[in-house]
Amino acid sequence: MKLEAIASKLRRHEPVRILAIGSSSTEGIGASSPAFSYPAQLQADLIQAWKGPVTVENAGKGGETIIETIGRLEAALKAKKPDLVIWQVGTNDAVKGGDEAGFSTLLRQGIDAAQALGVEVILVDQQYYPAIKDLGRYERFVSLVGATAATEQVPVFSRYKLMKAWSERSADILGSMLSSDGFHMGDRGYDCLAQLIADGLHYPMAVSEIAPGMAATVAAQP
């Protein structure tokens, strides 16, 4: 993904601010400490990759559905415009029985609010986990994130495909990426997520083009 505005700021040695917003996976539930949440690890990865001042603000709040997050997102955009929003979205809506049409409408609303201010958006879709109760419904919500992203012309990092690829390769690999609750990522999973998002931002490729083969390579690392 080419982020021209961010590249321009880095050339001028100006600080870059990224807003990571979402629910528990952004907050870092399952990590051993806040330092191992994916936003914290992403910040470290980007500082190393970009050789410039980067701040990734962690605006995760566990348990939220999209109707709760959308209000916080719009307020954050008005308070201090970030250079990029990474929006992890949809798991709680799928799990808690949210309305599919309403979910899509609110997702478009949030993307439009950011784009109206000239802020780039990346979506991070739902996690895969072994105990999904209604797989058909859950995957419809995953598809809604992808379809809305395509309509709005924003990239989506498919965490679902990434984690499902880990599971298909080995239940042990997926287990090593999850925390003890079998639902949230643990330190290693958040590390891989941050690394892959950083790679997607660093190289001239769309974040959505990260392939299961690359995911498997990362999963095999110690």
Sequence and secondary structure as in RCSB ss.txt:
>XXXX:A:sequence
MKLEAIASKLRRHEPVRILAIGSSSTEGIGASSPAFSYPAQLQADLIQAWKGPVTVENAGKGGETIIETIGRLEA
ALKAKKPDLVIWQVGTNDAVKGGDEAGFSTLLRQGIDAAQALGVEVILVDQQYYPAIKDLGRYERFVSLVGATAA
TEQVPVFSRYKLMKAWSERSADILGSMLSSDGFHMGDRGYDCLAQLIADGLHYPMAVSEIAPGMAATVAAQP
>XXXX:A:secstr
   HHHHHHHHTT  EEEEEEESHHHHTTTSSSGGGSHHHHHHHHHHHHH S EEEEEEE TT  HHHHHHHHHH
HHHHS  SEEEEE  HHHHHHT  HHHHHHHHHHHHHHHHHTT EEEEE     TT S HHHHHHHHHHHHHHHH
HHT  EE HHHHHHHHHHH HHHHHHHB TTSSSB HHHHHHHHHHHHHHHHTTS GGG  HHHHHHHHH  
